[in-house]
């Protein structure tokens, strides 16, 4: 082969090599494969040219051709190694760190440049590492209780990120439920404490309805955070014209002294009494208080009117106003405590009425004693003037007529006392005892109270039911003609026990000797 043919062959090889590189360029555009092919094509073409040259010039040229080919191939392999080794090594180190749970990984930016596969993989790994760091930071914040920390999904198919968001949502829901339970416990404790507070309050001042009313309304207004309030008690002294009387009014931490009466069915207070149901309003006209409430000059935002009702019997009304709306548990608390207030007011009214009757009874007894004393004195005078009876027959007849008139009056008083006694016996829980503390009679009201038979009481000594100590203390006072009162939990033997208030009233003759005892029994309210 001539030299010209050699050059033509070399040119053909170069052209074929360039064409091959161009074809692979089109096939593997932006691919690491093209770079590898381009690098490998150079030693291949070089080896072909050297081989053709050696074949043309003679075999002796193999001495320089062989080392040249080895050097060219070695350089090509070195270029390929540098092209792949460092990025792959960095990828391997990153994967090892991530698999060990270490997300604190950084990547060389020069390996991320380009559009070939290795650069794209490096960029994706960098993005994945950043996302893992975000997830770790998100989990750390959630673990510290920051449930409002933001987190953005990488894509719609980001299942790991969605799981983290679902975890946060579940924790937020659990936290919300926990907070709701805490608030519910606070409300329950607030109601329980309030009921206990008013139970203690109702045990005091239960002999003065005005002081009791003032104490109730002032404490109620302050406890529920209201601004003003009033309490109305039913006055049925005149059965033909019962009215609601304002017994106490409290506003802006001051006790008010107002005189106000409301007819049944008049205004919201009177309507609430007739309907026996609570009224709650949040939209009030500006002149509402001046028209029907009379609690002050400002217009409240919320008004709560609750009947003091127990066993369907209404004893009065509580009216409370505030510049904020009452929460449901506050309204329920007022309704619940109103039952206790109604029960206490009912007992107080019964006690006051009974005490009034007792005072009247005592007064009438004293009147009868005075009349008896006058009659006795008249009899003594008659005995002293017996020697003059025959001489003063006319005067004696007149005196006898006066005596008969007085005696008729005494019998009338005695009949009235009997009627009065029968009324007390029929309307109260009554026990009659002899002077030596033996039960001689009980009325049906008392038997119904203890759900017991008459045989449980009749003929028994009081100490068998009340105890020796209580009986001894009572009779020590009664034998001296003094009224006695205490609170006991008697054992009737019927199985039913309750705390009662006992009022012992002595019945003595003119010499002060105890003849019998009248015992009134009242259930003690909680």
C-alpha positions in Angstrom: 0.0 0.0 0.0 1.4 3.4 -1.0 1.6 6.4 1.3 -1.3 8.1 -0.5 -3.5 5.1 0.0 -2.5 5.1 3.7 -3.6 8.7 4.1 -6.9 7.9 2.3 -7.5 5.0 4.6 -6.8 7.1 7.7 -9.1 9.8 6.4 -11.8 7.2 5.9 -11.3 5.9 9.4 -11.6 9.4 10.8 -14.7 10.1 8.8 -16.3 6.9 9.9 -15.4 7.7 13.5 -16.8 11.2 13.3 -20.0 9.8 11.7 -20.3 7.2 14.5 -19.8 9.9 17.2 -22.5 12.0 15.5 -24.9 9.1 15.3 -24.4 8.4 19.0 -24.7 12.1 19.8 -28.2 12.0 18.3 -29.1 8.7 20.0 -27.7 9.6 23.5 -28.2 13.4 23.7 -27.5 14.7 27.2 -26.6 11.2 28.4 -23.5 10.0 30.1 -23.4 7.2 27.6 -22.5 9.6 24.8 -19.5 10.8 26.8 -18.3 7.3 27.5 -18.7 6.4 23.8 -16.8 9.6 22.7 -14.0 8.8 25.1 -13.8 5.1 23.9 -14.0 6.1 20.3 -10.7 8.0 20.5 -8.5 5.1 21.5 -10.4 2.8 19.0 -9.8 5.1 16.0 -6.2 5.7 17.2 -5.5 2.0 17.4 -7.0 1.4 13.9 -4.9 4.2 12.4 -1.7 2.8 14.1 -2.5 -0.7 13.0 -3.0 0.4 9.4 0.2 2.5 9.6 2.2 -0.5 10.9 0.7 -2.7 8.2 1.8 -0.3 5.5 5.2 0.8 6.8 6.3 -2.6 8.0 6.2 -4.8 11.1 9.3 -3.2 12.6 7.1 -0.1 13.4 5.2 -2.3 15.9 8.0 -1.3 18.4 6.6 2.2 18.7 3.0 1.4 17.9 2.3 -1.0 20.7 3.4 1.4 23.5 1.5 4.2 21.9 -1.7 2.1 21.8 -1.2 1.2 25.5 -0.7 4.8 26.5 -3.8 5.9 24.5 -6.0 3.2 26.0 -4.7 4.0 29.5 -5.4 7.7 29.1 -8.9 6.9 27.9 -9.6 4.6 30.9 -8.3 7.3 33.3 -10.6 9.9 31.8 -13.5 7.5 32.1 -12.5 6.7 35.8 -12.4 10.4 36.6 -15.7 11.0 34.9 -17.6 8.3 36.9 -15.6 7.5 40.1 -15.9 10.7 42.0 -19.7 11.3 41.5 -20.4 7.6 42.2 -18.3 7.7 45.3 -20.1 10.8 46.6 -23.4 9.2 45.9 -22.3 6.0 47.7 -21.2 8.0 50.8 -24.5 10.0 50.8 -26.5 6.8 50.5 -24.6 5.2 53.4 -25.2 8.3 55.6 -28.9 8.4 54.8 -29.3 4.6 55.4 -27.8 5.2 58.8 -30.4 7.8 59.6 -28.0 10.8 59.2 -29.7 13.5 57.1 -26.8 16.0 57.6 -25.4 15.3 54.1 -24.0 17.9 51.6 -23.3 17.5 47.9 -20.7 19.0 45.6 -22.4 21.4 43.3 -20.1 20.7 40.4 -21.5 17.1 40.3 -25.0 18.5 40.0 -24.3 20.6 36.9 -25.3 19.2 33.5 -28.2 17.3 32.0 -26.8 13.8 32.1 -28.0 11.0 34.3 -25.4 11.4 37.1 -26.1 15.1 37.5 -29.8 14.5 37.5 -29.4 11.7 40.1 -27.2 14.0 42.3 -29.8 16.8 42.1 -32.6 14.4 43.0 -30.6 13.0 45.9 -29.9 16.6 47.1 -33.6 17.3 46.9 -34.5 14.1 48.8 -32.0 14.9 51.5 -33.5 18.4 51.9 -36.9 16.9 52.2 -35.7 14.4 54.8 -34.2 17.3 56.7 -37.6 19.1 56.5 -39.4 16.0 57.7 -36.9 15.7 60.6 -37.4 19.4 61.5 -41.2 19.0 61.2 -41.2 16.0 63.5 -39.0 17.8 66.0 -41.3 20.8 66.1 -44.4 18.5 66.5 -42.6 16.6 69.2 -42.1 19.9 71.1 -45.8 20.6 70.9 -45.8 23.0 68.0 -48.7 21.6 66.1 -49.1 24.6 63.8 -45.7 24.2 62.1 -46.0 24.4 58.3 -45.1 21.6 55.9 -45.4 21.5 52.1 -45.8 18.3 50.1 -43.3 17.6 47.4 -46.0 16.4 45.1 -49.4 14.7 45.2 -47.8 11.3 45.5 -45.6 12.4 48.5 -46.9 9.6 50.8 -44.2 10.2 53.5 -45.1 13.9 53.7 -48.8 13.1 53.7 -48.2 10.6 56.6 -46.5 13.4 58.5 -49.4 15.8 57.9 -51.9 13.1 58.9 -49.9 12.5 62.1 -50.0 16.3 62.8 -53.8 16.3 62.1 -54.3 13.4 64.5 -52.2 15.1 67.2 -54.1 18.4 66.7 -57.4 16.5 67.1 -56.1 14.8 70.2 -55.0 18.1 71.6 -58.3 19.7 70.8 -60.1 16.8 72.5 -57.8 17.1 75.5 -58.5 20.8 75.7 -62.2 20.2 75.5 -62.0 17.6 78.3 -60.0 20.1 80.4 -62.6 22.8 79.9 -65.4 20.3 80.6 -63.6 19.3 83.8 -63.2 23.0 84.8 -66.9 23.6 84.1 -67.9 20.5 86.1 -65.6 21.5 89.0 -67.0 25.1 88.9 -70.6 23.8 89.1 -69.7 21.3 91.9 -67.9 24.0 93.9 -70.8 26.4 93.4 -73.4 23.9 94.6 -71.3 23.2 97.7 -70.8 26.9 98.3 -74.5 27.7 98.1 -75.3 24.6 100.2 -73.2 26.1 103.1 -74.7 29.5 102.4 -78.3 28.2 102.6 -77.6 26.7 106.1 -77.0 30.2 107.5 -79.5 33.0 107.9 -82.3 30.5 107.4 -84.4 32.2 110.1 -84.5 35.6 108.3 -85.8 35.6 104.8 -84.6 39.1 104.0 -81.0 38.5 105.1 -81.0 35.1 103.3 -82.3 36.7 100.1 -79.5 39.3 100.2 -76.9 36.7 100.8 -78.2 34.5 98.0 -78.4 37.2 95.3 -75.1 38.9 96.1 -73.2 35.6 96.1 -74.9 34.4 93.0 -74.3 37.5 91.0 -70.6 37.5 91.9 -70.1 33.8 91.4 -71.4 33.7 87.8 -69.8 37.0 86.9 -73.0 38.9 86.3 -73.6 42.6 86.8 -76.9 42.8 88.6 -79.7 40.6 89.9 -82.8 40.5 92.0 -84.8 37.9 94.0 -88.5 37.9 94.2 -90.4 35.9 96.9 -94.1 34.9 96.6 -96.3 36.7 99.2 -99.5 34.8 99.5 -100.7 36.3 102.9 -103.7 37.5 100.9 -104.8 34.4 99.0 -107.0 36.6 96.8 -104.1 38.8 95.7 -100.8 37.0 95.7 -97.8 39.1 94.6 -94.1 38.7 94.0 -92.1 40.9 96.4 -88.5 41.9 95.7 -86.7 40.8 98.8 -83.1 41.7 97.7 -81.4 43.4 94.8 -77.6 43.5 94.1 -75.9 45.5 91.3 -72.3 46.5 90.5 -71.0 45.0 93.8 -73.5 47.1 95.8 -76.5 46.0 97.8 -79.6 47.9 96.6 -82.6 48.7 98.8 -85.6 48.8 96.5 -89.3 48.4 97.2 -91.0 46.5 94.3 -94.0 44.2 93.9 -95.0 42.4 90.7 -98.3 40.7 90.0 -98.5 37.2 88.8 -98.3 37.2 85.1 -97.0 40.8 85.0 -93.9 41.3 82.8 -91.3 38.6 82.2 -90.9 37.9 86.0 -94.6 37.3 86.4 -94.8 35.3 83.2 -91.9 33.1 84.4 -93.7 32.4 87.6 -96.9 31.3 85.9 -95.1 29.2 83.2 -92.7 27.7 85.7 -90.0 27.7 83.1 -86.7 29.7 82.8 -86.5 32.6 80.4 -83.2 33.5 78.7 -82.9 36.6 76.4 -79.9 38.1 74.6 -81.7 40.7 72.6 -83.2 43.3 75.0 -84.8 46.6 74.2 -83.1 49.7 75.6 -86.0 50.5 77.9 -86.6 46.9 79.1 -85.2 47.3 82.6 -87.1 50.5 83.2 -90.4 48.8 82.1 -90.3 45.4 83.8 -87.1 44.8 85.6 -86.2 47.9 87.5 -82.7 46.6 88.3 -80.8 49.6 87.1 -80.3 52.1 84.4 -78.1 50.3 81.8 -79.3 47.9 79.2 -77.8 44.4 79.7 -76.8 42.1 76.9 -78.2 39.0 78.5 -81.1 38.4 80.9 -81.7 35.1 82.8 -85.0 34.6 84.7 -85.3 31.4 86.7 -88.2 30.2 88.9 -87.4 29.0 92.4 -89.2 25.8 91.9 -89.2 22.5 93.8 -91.7 19.6 93.3 -93.5 21.8 90.8 -94.2 24.5 93.4 -92.8 27.9 92.8 -91.7 30.0 95.8 -90.2 32.9 93.9 -88.1 34.2 91.0 -84.4 35.0 90.4 -83.6 37.6 87.8 -80.0 38.1 86.7 -78.6 40.5 84.0 -75.1 40.8 82.6 -73.2 42.6 79.8 -72.1 39.3 78.5 -74.0 36.2 77.4 -74.4 33.3 79.9 -72.8 30.1 78.8 -75.0 26.9 78.9 -73.3 25.5 81.9 -73.8 28.7 83.8 -77.5 28.7 83.0 -77.8 25.0 84.1 -76.0 25.9 87.3 -78.4 28.7 88.2 -81.4 26.4 87.5 -79.9 23.6 89.6 -79.0 25.9 92.6 -82.4 27.5 92.3 -84.0 24.2 93.4 -81.9 24.3 96.6 -82.8 27.9 97.1 -86.5 27.2 96.7 -86.4 24.3 99.1 -84.7 26.4 101.7 -87.1 29.4 101.2 -90.0 27.0 101.5 -88.7 25.6 104.8 -88.0 29.1 106.1 -91.5 30.3 105.3 -92.9 27.2 107.1 -90.7 27.8 110.1 -91.7 31.5 110.3 -95.3 30.6 110.0 -95.1 27.9 112.6 -93.2 30.3 115.0 -95.9 32.9 114.4 -98.6 30.3 115.3 -96.6 29.3 118.4 -96.3 32.9 119.6 -100.1 33.3 119.1 -100.7 30.1 121.0 -98.5 31.2 123.8 -100.2 34.6 124.0 -103.6 33.0 124.1 -102.5 30.6 126.8 -101.3 33.5 128.9 -104.6 35.3 128.4 -106.4 32.2 129.6 -104.1 31.9 132.6 -104.8 35.6 133.4 -108.5 35.0 133.2 -108.3 31.9 135.4 -106.3 33.9 137.9 -109.0 36.6 137.9 -111.6 33.9 138.3 -109.7 32.4 141.3 -109.4 35.8 142.9 -113.2 36.3 142.5 -113.8 33.0 144.2 -111.6 34.0 147.1 -113.4 37.2 147.4 -116.7 35.3 147.4 -115.4 33.1 150.2 -114.3 36.2 152.2 -117.7 37.8 151.8 -119.7 34.6 152.5 -121.0 36.0 155.8 -122.5 38.9 153.9 -124.1 36.6 151.3 -127.5 36.7 152.9 -127.5 40.4 153.4 -126.2 41.1 149.9 -128.1 38.5 147.8 -128.7 40.9 145.1 -125.0 41.8 144.9 -124.1 38.1 145.0 -126.5 37.3 142.1 -124.9 40.0 140.0 -121.4 38.8 140.9 -122.5 35.2 140.0 -123.8 36.5 136.6 -120.4 38.1 136.0 -118.6 35.0 136.9 -120.8 32.9 134.6 -120.1 35.4 131.8 -116.3 35.1 132.5 -116.6 31.3 132.6 -118.5 31.2 129.3 -115.7 33.4 127.8 -113.1 30.9 129.2 -114.9 28.0 127.7 -115.0 29.8 124.4 -111.3 30.5 124.6 -110.7 26.9 125.5 -112.7 25.8 122.4 -110.6 28.2 120.2 -107.4 26.8 121.7 -108.6 23.3 120.9 -109.4 24.3 117.3 -105.9 25.9 117.1 -104.3 22.8 118.5 -106.1 20.6 116.1 -105.0 22.8 113.2 -101.3 22.5 114.3 -101.8 18.7 114.7 -103.3 18.4 111.2 -100.8 20.6 109.3 -97.5 19.5 111.0 -95.5 16.4 111.9 -96.7 16.1 115.6 -95.9 13.8 118.5 -97.6 14.0 121.9 -95.6 12.8 125.0 -96.5 12.4 128.6 -94.6 14.2 131.4 -92.4 11.2 131.8 -91.4 11.1 128.1 -93.7 8.3 127.0 -95.2 8.7 123.5 -99.0 8.8 123.8 -100.0 9.9 120.3 -98.6 10.7 116.8 -100.4 12.1 113.8 -100.6 10.6 110.3 -98.2 13.2 108.8 -95.3 12.0 111.0 -96.1 8.3 110.2 -96.0 9.2 106.5 -92.7 11.1 107.0 -90.9 8.0 108.4 -93.0 5.5 106.5 -93.8 3.8 109.8 -96.7 2.2 111.6 -98.3 3.8 114.7 -97.1 0.8 116.8 -93.5 1.9 116.2 -94.1 5.0 118.4 -97.0 4.5 120.7 -96.1 3.5 124.3 -92.3 3.9 123.7 -90.1 6.0 125.8 -88.6 8.9 123.9 -85.0 7.8 124.7 -85.6 4.6 122.7 -85.9 6.7 119.6 -83.9 9.9 120.4 -81.3 8.5 122.7 -80.8 9.0 126.4 -78.6 12.1 126.1 -81.0 14.0 123.8 -84.0 13.0 125.8 -82.4 14.0 129.1 -81.4 17.4 127.7 -84.9 18.1 126.4 -86.7 17.1 129.6 -84.3 19.1 131.8 -85.4 22.2 129.9 -89.1 21.2 129.6 -89.6 20.6 133.4 -88.5 24.2 133.9 -91.2 25.3 131.5 -88.7 26.2 128.8 -89.0 25.6 125.0 -86.3 23.2 123.6 -85.0 22.7 120.1 -82.3 20.5 118.5 -81.4 18.6 115.4 -81.4 14.7 115.5 -81.3 11.7 113.3 -83.7 9.4 115.2 -83.8 5.6 114.9 -87.5 4.7 114.5 -86.8 1.1 113.7 -88.6 1.4 110.4 -85.3 1.4 108.4 -85.8 5.1 107.3 -83.5 7.6 108.8 -83.3 11.4 108.1 -82.0 14.4 109.9 -84.8 16.4 111.5 -85.2 19.6 113.6 -87.3 18.9 116.8 -89.1 21.6 118.7 -90.4 20.5 122.1 -93.1 22.7 123.7 -94.0 22.2 127.4 -97.7 22.2 128.5 -97.8 23.0 132.2 -100.5 23.8 134.8 -100.7 27.0 136.7 -98.2 25.7 139.3 -95.7 25.1 136.5 -95.9 21.3 136.8 -95.3 19.6 133.4 -98.4 17.9 132.2 -97.5 16.8 128.7 -95.2 17.7 125.8 -96.0 18.7 122.2 -93.2 17.8 119.7 -93.1 19.3 116.2 -90.8 17.6 113.7 -89.3 19.3 110.6 -87.1 17.6 108.0 -83.7 19.4 107.9 -82.9 20.6 104.4 -79.4 20.1 102.9 
